[in-house]
Amino acid sequence: MAHLLELKNVSKVYSRGLLSKIATTALADISLTLESDKPTIMTVAGESGSGKTTLAMLLLGFITPTTGQIFYKGEDISQLRGTERMTYRREVQAVFQDPFAVFNPFYTVDHLLTVPINRFKLAKSKKEARGIMTDTLEAVGLHPDDVLGKFPHQLSGGQRQRINVARALVLRPKLLVADEPVSMVDASLRASILDTLRGLQRDYGVSIIYITHDLTTAYHIAKSIIVLYRGNVMEVGDVDTIIKDPQHPYTRLLIDSIPWPDLTRRWGETEIKAKESDISDHGTGCKFLARCPFAMDPCQNPPPLFRLSEYHAASCYQYEANPGLPAEQLSSVLPV
């Protein structure tokens, strides 16, 4: 059986123009596999500029890799045409950060849901389409009578984001790319929306790639995690292990930024050698070198991933005594 999704050595490089020699690597040599028969929730985490959204845009087919290939059910997505491309567009859906941006303020909620139903011919009658909308809204925790017929400005941020999830779910996707889906809703609603996403994975067999800078929500929703920094994988593996016992200096820095309910624990205890503004984009060594308190001579060369345990690997020369993990085998340390 073909993998649901497979990334093979995918990189994305942005240049400043045809005549410019300056380029920025937004994503570097990422290989990843999701299985069709094992729906899971995987987090991709990192601060702004780490390459998270670039990865999302690649997965959705909005941009193409500079090098490498992305396969969906064994087919290169850049080569999909006709019916196969329509199937891919239906089965790979997105939930974005801003729940208001996906709405046209001149249309009601009904329009947002009926467009994909009509586009992909999912219903033979208006009654059947209404039934699909009702079932989908109830699946994301909304009462149809409370939202159908209303305009976006008449709904709360939490309701709009749930409708955004419902819009994706109405197509019965196989893969959902959720890019910061709870960062713009109240804290009181985040747990509820995250629970909705877990329900989609559990009850509908949808695999979810959850993209976030917030490791607190990552810990509560995901089974596995990939930590990115400036387009490179810093740490990868079981989310519980990495959040509780991070091994890469960058992951420790991210963990240190989490507000813990402990008045004796200070934020910012992790040492940082240089400010982000002091870091040059040019250099062949570890991308975290200028900020790392443990920098040493080998860090002038890009570190590979080193396997720390069955479901844990880190890209740091502190662990060079451990066996190396080829980039192509990254998925082997991701529990499902």
Secondary structure, DSSP 4 states (H G I P E B T S, - for coil): ---SEEEEEEEEEEES-TT---EEEEEEEEEEEE-TTS--EEEEE-STTSSHHHHHHHHTTSS--SEEEEEETTEEGGG--HHHHHHHHHHEEEE-S-TTTT--TTS-HHHHHHHHHHHTT--SSHHHHHHHHHHHHHHTT--HHHHTT--GGGS-HHHHHHHHHHHHHTT--SEEEEESTTTTS-HHHHHHHHHHHHHHHHHH--EEEEEES-HHHHHHH-SEEEEEETTEEEEEEEHHHHHHS--SHHHHHHHHTS--S-TTSPTT-S--SS-GGG--S--SS-TTGGG-TT--GGGGS---EEEEETTEEE--GGGTTSPEE-GGGGGGG---
